Structure formats: C-alpha cells, structure tokens
Amino acid sequence: MSSASVSFPQIAPSRARAVGLVVAVFIFFFAAYIFTATGDIFSTGDTTIRMELAENISGRASVQLNGWKLQVPHHYKKEWLDPRVSTGVHGDTYSTYLLGQPLVMIPLDWLGSRLAVDERWPYGVSVAWVDRLVGPLFGALEVMVFFLFAMRLGVGLKRSLLVTAIFGFATSVWPDEQSVLEHTEVAFFLLLGFYFAFRFKEQGCSWWHLVGAGAGIGGAAITRYQDAFLGAIALGVYLLLPGGRSTIRYDLQRLLWLLPVGLGLAPFVATDLWYNWIRFGTMFATGHHETLFGNSILRGAAGLLVSPGKGLLWYCPTIFLLVIAAPLFAKRYGALAASFGVLTAGFVLLYSYVTFWHGDPCWGPRYLYPIVPFLSLPLVELFRRRLRLAALVWLLTAVVVGSSFTIQFSAVTVSQWRTWYRVISYEENQGYQWQWIASRYRYFWNPHESPLYLQVHGLYQMAYDSLLQSNKYELVPPDEDPILDGLNTTFAINQWSPWWASNEFDWWMGEQKIMLGVIMLVSIMFASGVYIAGEAAGAFAREPTQRRLQSMPEAA
C-alpha cells in the first residue's frame, strides 16, 4: 500500500488557545451541570455507600464500611438481600462497588468538610452535597473529550461545538451525570481510551497514546470492570482492523500495538485484584451473592432498547439520527465505526442477560449510558457536508434534537421521585401491592405508566402550577399509604428539582448564599460561553489551522 497525505484540523492556531478553548468547554458544562444539580442529595443509596467508602479510605485508611454490621434473618429470600454490600474477611462489611468513584470523592469530601466548618453548615449535608459534584465533574469531562474527538474527526470548530452541545444537553448524558451513578465516569474513561487510540492510529501520534488508551480502559476497570472488559474488546477490534497507519509487516505491527495498551491497563487491573483480595481473601471474588445472569437475552434486549418504560431509543431519541449519519461515518472511518458497533452490541447483550437488566430505580436504561457518546459521535456527519435533501434532513434533525432535549430537560428539572410516586399510585390503583424489589417491577411495557411519559407530563404539571399559581397538580398521598406518604415527605416532589429552586437548602445554606452561588455559576457560564463563541466566530486573530500528516486513509 502507498501512503497518502491527509490533513486534520487543529483545535486552535496555538497551543495556548487550544488549551484555553478546551478548558472553556469544560468550565461551561461543569458550571451548567452544577447549576442544574438536584436538591435531593440523598436520593441514591448507591452513591451514599460510595461516599461512605471514600470517607473510610481518607479518614481511616480502610476499605471496609466501618460500623456496618450485616445481620440478615435466615428466612429472607435472595431477592431481598442488598447486592451493594457483603461480608468479607474477618466478618467485616465491605461494599461490592469498586474504587473508581470513591477515590475521586476523597478530595471533594475534604473540600466539603472544610466548607462545613468555615461556613458553619451542617456537616453531613454539606459533605454529601459537595461529594455529589463528582457527577457534574465527570459529565463535563466526558463532554470535553467528546468535543476533542469531534474536532479530530475533521468537522471544524463550529460544527464540533454544535454536536457537542447536542451531546451535552440533548442526550441522556445530562440526567445521567445528575444521578451521580458510575456510568458517567465509565463513559468518560472509555471515550478517553478510544480518543487516544484514534489519535495514534489515524493521525500519527506517538505510541504513548496507546499507553493512554490502555489507561483510559483502566480507569473504567476500577469503576465497573465488566464495562471495561467490553471496552477493551472493542478497542482491540479497532486497533486490529485495517486502516490508519501503513507498515511493511502490517498484521504483526497491529498486534504489537496491543502491548503498550496492556502497559497502560496493567496498574488498574492490579488494583482491582488487590482490592478483591483485601476484601474477600481472594483476587477473583467480587462479593456479589445474587444471581447475576439468567434473564432472557431477547426479552432483555427489547426492554433495554424499545420498551416504553426503559427503551434507550425513547430516552435518547438522537440515536434515531444514526440511520442517516452512521453509513456516512462508516465510509470515512470503517474500523472506528465497526468498533463502536462491537461496543454497543456487547453492552446490549451483556446487560440483557443480567437479571436486574433495568437497573431500577433509576432514569432509563442506565447500564447502556456509557455507549451514548459512541452513538453520538457519528452525528458529526450530519453537519460535515451538504447532504441530499439537506433542508429535510436538517428539519428532521432539529425536531429529533428538540424532542430529545425536552426529555432530558424534564429529567433534570422535575423530581424523578414524583414520577415514581405516580408509577406506584398507578400500580396500587390496579390492585397491585408495591414493593421495592427490582425483580418484581412490571411497568416496563405499559405506556400508561412509563416513567418517560410521566416525567414529561410532570414538566407540564409543574409549569402549569407555577405559571398559574395553582395547586391543581400537587400530589397528596391518600390516607394510610406509607409508601406514597414516605415519598411525599422525604422528597420535594411538588417543587422544581434544581437545588436553588427547591427549599431543601434554605434552612442551612441561606437564601443569600444560594443567590450568590447562582450568580457565580451564571457568570461563569456566560464568560466561558462568550469566549467559546468568540473562537467559533473568528473574533480573535486566526492563523492557518490545517496540518499535513503522512498517513493512510481509513479503509472504507
């Protein structure tokens, strides 16, 4: 094969401006995600356990849950047991979660403790609130890497910013980072790994980028090892498929590329093995006692993709645009598109087989959210060239993106516990006694109790009551209903969800400091947004941003 000369755009004419632009993208989304963060800081028990683990690591240099003692009656069924904690060595209690998110929470935990002391805020809620910033942090990092990837795909600055804005606000990335679950972190690390691999294979960067690719998969490995395993397979497929660099002994060369990837991955795998050993006395124990597999793959896949209650296509409608974008993307980057397909198929097949495939209670099919950036990157093709029936394509894109934005906006502005209240109420009206046992949920295929429908309808209800100053849609539990009463009193289901709009923070933070925080966040978004817009509009002195590179074009 003969090499060909290709070009790819730089982010900015100088390194300083490139760094400034990338940092501005991160700051804008970080501030925006904090601005829309929920006032319900205790909603997710999963996150609370990881916070506890972070506190034990930083305060006691221990990975056990200090003070926790598991005492389960013998007559309890397996489905009643909590899969998030388990008994390990010496009878101590350990979390089954990995170290990825707790390690990042440690500096946030320290910052929250200092704020609590300096501001004389209640210690527990202050630390919990700051710890939960790990969600917006990784959400903004994920969007930042997405922007870098889009730029390197060669669509130009304006188009890269446009598709990044769609990704950041019109896909499930937005509500996912608000949930402060681990999937945003996994998505960031997987995307980072593929970005480094792409830079090496397609754009001639050094082999250290392969080490970075392995480290990206490794970051996912210490967060959710099963997701990292799928990511490693897909990354290997990408590196081994033809395309990109050309060498004399091409097949052997591609195999050798896996060595630096393994070098970057090895420390993280070693960390996982050590963590298993220190908790459970063996490197290959995870602490999970429940039956993980056995669900019907066909039924699980249908539930994850198209069911009214959990279907990814409905929670993230921008995926529909792949019908147009994916073939065009595959023509330019065949190996990359194939690896994205392998990654997507791997996630769907794995979690379809998992007994708790739905991951409830949560917003949508959370186990699939790490593949959303890989299902969004091909959308750059919609803006890269003039398509046939361009006006119709752009109109369709605008409608789909607008619909998807409405869904994500409802998810972050209306309490999702309001939707759970309505699901439970519907079930009870049908004569079904609700129990918080995920294996017994049955709402997935009933459009009338789909959380997606109820959440968007809840946005209408909240807007109606707010604009007309009415109580028409205020939810009041019936007498002697402990479940609905608990939801009504524990969570602010009749208020807007963002922390500054609810009254959950007034009693300890104070209205003046809430207002100060809002002003600061809006100012940061405005300043970074103006800078980004200035770069996109060419308001600064520009230099040629095309660099020539000797490389093989991607195989069609």
N, C-alpha and C positions, 0 to 999 in steps of 0.2 A: 504494500500500500504506500502511496505517496502522501506526504503530509500536505496540509492545506493551511493557508493563512486565514485565521478568523480573528474577529475583534469582539471585545466585550466592553461595556461601559464601566467606567469608574464611578464611584459614588459621588465624588466631587473633584475639582481640579487639584486640590492639595489635600494632604493627609489631615491637616488640622481641620479643614472644613468638612471633610468626610466624617471625622470623629464627632465634630460638633453636630452634624446633621443626624447621625445615628443616635447620639445621646439625646438630642431634642425629641426624636421619635419615642425613645424610651420614656423620657420625662413626661411627655404629653400623655401617653397612655397610662403610665403609673399614676399620675395625678387624677386622670379621668376615672380610673378604676377605684381609687380611694374615694373619690367624690361620690361614686355610686355604690359604695360598700354598704352592706345591710347593717341595720341597727341591732339585728338579732345575733349577738356574738356567742350564744351558747346553743345554737340550733343543731350542730353536728357533733354527735358523740365521738365519731371517728377522729375529728380534729382535736377534740378535748383530750383524748387519750394520747395523741402525739404531742400535744402541749405538755402533758404530764411527763412524758418521756424526756422531752427537752429539758424540763426543769430538773429532773433527776440526774441527767448527764452533766449539766452545768453546775448544779448545787451539791451533788453527792458523788460525782464521778462513777455513777452506776447506771446500768441499762435496765434494771428492774423497776417495777412500779412500786415504789416504797409506800408501805402502809396498806397496800391492796392485799386482800386475802380472799381467794376463791373458795366458796363453800356452796356447793350445788346439791340439792336433795337428790337422792338416788332415783326417785321416781320421775325425774324430769326427762322429757324426750330430747333427742338430739337437736331438734329444730328450735328448742327453747334456749340452748346454750349460746353464749356470746362468742362468736368466732374471732373477736378482736383481741381477746386476752386468753392466756393459757398458763398452766402451771409448769414451771421448768425446774432447773436444778435446785436442790435443797428445798423444794416445795415452795419456792418464791414465785411471785406472779410477774409475768412478762407480757408485753404487747406482742402480737403477731405482726405488727407493722414494722417495716424496715427503717433504716436510719436516715434516709434521704431528707424528708421534710423536717424531722426533729432537729437535725444538725443545722439547718438554715434558720430554724426558730430560735436557736440559742442566743445570737446577738440581738434579735428582736425581743426576746424575753428579758435580756439585760436592759435594753432601752425602755421597755415598759415598766420595769421595776424602778428605774431612775425617775421616770415621769411621775409615777405614782407618789414617790417620796417628795419630789420637788414641788409638784402641784397639789399635794395633799388630796389626791384622788384615792378612792377605794382600791386596794392593791389588786384584788382578784380580777375585777372587771377591766382595770387599766392594762394589766399584763395580757389578759385574754384578747383585748381589742388590738393591741399592738402586735401580738403574735399572729393574728389573723391577716396582717398585712403581707404575710408570705404568699397569699393568693394573688393579690394585685401585683406583687413583685414579680412572680413568675409569669403572670399573664402579660405584663409589659415586656419582660424579657423574650417571651415567645413571639410577641408581635414584632419586636425589634429584629429578631433573627429572620422572621418571615420577610420583613422589608429588605434586609440584606440579600436574602435568597432571590426575591423578586427582581432586585436590581441586577444581580449577576445573571439572571435569565435573559437580560437584554431587552427589557421593555421600556427603559427610560425612567427618569425620575418622576414625572407627573403620573404616569400610569402605575408605577410601583407604589406611589403614595395612595393612589385611588384604590388599588386592590388591597393594600394594607388596611386602609380604613374600612373596607368591606369586611375583611377578615376580622378586624378588631372589634367591630360593633354590630355586624350583621350575621355572625355565626355564633355557635354555641360556646366559643371561647369566652365571651363576656360573662354569661351566667356561670360558666364552669369555674373561672377564677374567683368569682364571688362565693362559690361554695367552699373554698379553701380545702378541697379534697386533693388527692395526689396527682390527678390526671393532668392538670395544667403543668406541673413540674415534669412529668414524664414526657408530655408533648414538647416542651422546651428542649429537653436533652436529646430526644430522638431527632428533632428538627435540626438541632445544632450538629449532631453527628452526620446527618446527610448533607448539611451545608458544607462542612469541611471536606467530605468525600467528593462532593461536586466540584469544589474549588480545585482539588487535586486532579481529578480525572479529566475534567472538561477545560480547565483554564490554567493548567501548567504550574500550579503552586507546588511547594516543596513537600517532601514525604512527611514532614512534621504535621501536615494537615491530616494525614491518615492517623497519626497518633491522636490528634484532636478528635477525629471521628470516633475512634475507639473510646476515648474519654467521654464523649457525648453519650454513647450507648452505656458506658459505665455509670454515668450519673443516673440514668434510668434504672440501672441494675440495682442500685442501693435504694431505690424508691419503690419500684414494682418489678421484681425480677422477671416475671412472665412477660411483661410488656417489652423489657429489654431483650429477651430471648427472640421475640418476634422481630424486633428492630434489627438485631444482629443478622438474622437470616435475610431480611430484605436488603440490608446494606451489603451483605456478601453477594447477593444476586446482582446488585447494581455494579459492584466492582468487577465481577467476573464476566458480565456480559460484554460483547464487543462494543467499541465506541470510545471516544475520548483519545487518550494518548496512543501513539503508534510506536512499537518497538519491533526489533527483529524477531525475538522469541516471545511473541505476544502472549501466548497462553501461559507460559511459565511466569512471565512478568506479572500477569494479573494475579496469579496465585501468591507470588511474593508480596503483593500489596497487602495481603491479609496479616502479614507479620507485624508491621507497625500498628495496625488496628488492634491486634491482640495485645501489643505492648501497652497501648493506652487503656485497654479494658481491664487488664490483669489486676491492678491495685483495687479496683472496685469489686471484682469477683472475690478477691481475697478478703475484703472487708465483709462481704456477705457471709462467707464461710466462717470467718471468725465470730461474727455476730450470732450465727446459729449455734456454734459450739459453746459460746459463753452463756447462752440462754438455756439450751436444751441438751448440752453434753455431747452433741454430735454435729458435724458440719452440714449434714443433709436433712436436718429436722427443721420444720418451719413453725411448729406449734399448732397448726390447723387440725382441728379434730372433727370438723363437719365433713360431710360428703361433698366434695368439690365438683365432681363430674357425674354425668349420667342423664342430663337433660337431652331431650330430642333436639338434634342439631338443626333439623329443618324447621321445627316449631320455634326454636330459639332464634334462628337467623331471621325468620319472618317477624318475630316480635321486636328484635333489635332494629330492623330496617324499615318496616312498613306498618307495624301495628299502630292504631290510633293513640294508644297510651304511651308508647315508647319508641316509635319509629324514628330513626335518625333522619330520614328524608323529610319528615314533618318538623322536627325540631331544628333542622338546619337546611332550609329549602334551597340555599345557594348550591347545594350539591346537584340539583337538577340541571344546572347550567353546564355540568360536565358533558352532557350529551353533545353540546356544541364544542366545548373547549378541549376535552380530552383527546379526540383524534388529532387536532392541530398540535397539541402539546407532544403527543407521541411521535409525530413526524419530525419534530426538532430534537427531542431527547427521548429516544426509544428506550434505552436502558433505564433511564430515570423513571419514565412512566411505568415500565414493567415492574420496577422495584416498589413503586407506590402501590401498584395493584397487588403485589405479593403481600405487602404490609397490611393493606386493607382486608384482603381475604383471610390472612392469619388472625387478625383481631376478631373478625366476624365469626370464624369457625371456632376459635378457642372459647370465646365467651358465649356462643350459642350452646356449647356443650356444658357450661358451668350451670349448676343447679340454681344459683342465685343470679341468673343472667341479667336481670333487670337492675340489680344494684340498689334496690329501694331501701329507705325513702330518699329520693334524690330527684334532680331535674333531668328528665330524659335518660337516654342510654349512656350513662356516664363512662362506662368501660370503653366505649368507642371514641370518646372525645380526643384521645391522643392522635387519631388519624385525621382529624379535621383539617389541620394545616396542610397535610398531603393531598387532601381532596379540594383544597382551596388554591394551592399554587398554580395548577393548570389554568385557572381562570384568567391568568395574565394574557392568555391568547385572545380573549375577548376584546382586549384593548391594544393588542400589539399591531394588528394590521387591519386594513379595510376588508370586511367580510362581504360576501354576497348577502343581499337583503340586510345591509348593515343597520338601517333605521329600525327594521323589525326586530333584529337581534338586540339592539340597544334598548328598545322599548321593553322587550321581554326581560332583559337583564334588570332594568330599573324596577319593573313590577316584582320580580322574584326577590331582588335585594331589599326592596321596601317591605315586602311581606316578612322576610326573614328578620329584618331589623325590628319590626313591630313585635315579633315573637320574643326576641332577646330583650327588648326594652321592657316588655311586660314581666319578664322573668326577674329583672333586677329592680323594678320599681314597686311591685306588688309582692307582699309576703307569700312565699310558696306554701307556708303553713295554712294560709287562707284557702288555697286550693286543696290541701289535704283535708281540711275541715269539710269542704263541700263533697269530696270523694267519700269520706266516711259517712256523712249525712245521707248521701245517695244510697250507699250500701245498707245503712240501717233502715231507710225507708222501703228497701226491697226485702226486709226481713232477715238480713244477714248481720250477725253479731261480729263487729270489727275486732280484730286482734292484731297487735303489732308484731306479726310473724311474717317475714317476707315470703316464705314459701306458700303462704295462703292467700296472697293478694290475687285478685281476679279481675281487676278493672282494665287490663291492658287492651282488650279487644272491643270494649264498649265505647263508642264515640261520645255518648252522653256523659260519661264520667272520665273522659280523657283529661289529664292534668293540663295538656296543652290548650285544649278548648277552654277549660275553666280558668286558666291563668289569663288568657287574652280577654275573656269575658270579665274577669276580675278587674282588669285595667279599665274597661268601660265602666264598671260599677263604681270604682274608686273615683274616676274622673267625674262621673255624674254627681256623686255626693259632694265632692269638693267644689265643683263649679256652682252647684245649686244650693249649697249649704244645707243639705238634707241628710236624713238618716235612713233613706229608703233601702239601701243595700247593706246596712250594718248587720253583721252576723251575731245573733244572740242564741246561745245554746238552749235547748229545751230543758225542762226540769229533770233532775236526777239522771243526767247523762254525763258521767265522769270524764269520758274521753273527749267529747266536744267542749265540755266546760274547761278541761285542762288546756286544750289548745287555745281557747279564747282568753284565758287568764295568763298563760305562760308566754304567749307570743302576741305581738301587736298586729293582729290580723285585720283590724279595721283602720289601720294607718298606713301611710306610704312607707315603703321599706327602707330607703336610704337613711343612714344614721342621723343626718342632720334634719330630716323631715319628721322623724318619729320623736316621741318624748322619752325614749329609753335612756338618753344621755343627759337630759336636763338636770336630773337630780344630783349628778356627781361631776359633770363637766361644766355646767353652767351655760346659759344662753350666750353670754358674751364670747366665751372661748369657742363655742360652736360656730358663731358667726365669724370669728377671726379665722378659724380653720377653713370655712367655706370660702372666704375672701382670698386666702392664701392659695388654695387649690385652684380656684377660678383664675387667679392672676398667673399662676404657673402654667396652666393650660393655655391661656391667652398668649403669654410671652413665647412659649415654645411653639405654639401654633403659628404665630406671626413669623417666627424665624423659618419654620418649615415652608410656609407659603412663600416667603421671600426667596428661598433657594429654588423652589419649584418654578417661580415666575421669572427667575433670572435677574432678580433685583441687585445681586452682587456681581462684581466683576468676574466674568467666567473665562476659562481657558479651555482648550480642546480636552474633551474627556474620553476620547477613544484611544485605546492602547492596542497595539498589534501584538499578536501572540501566535507562535508556531504551534499548531495543534491539529489533531484530526477532528473533523466534524462528527457529530453524533450520528450513528447509523440510523437510517430511517426505519 
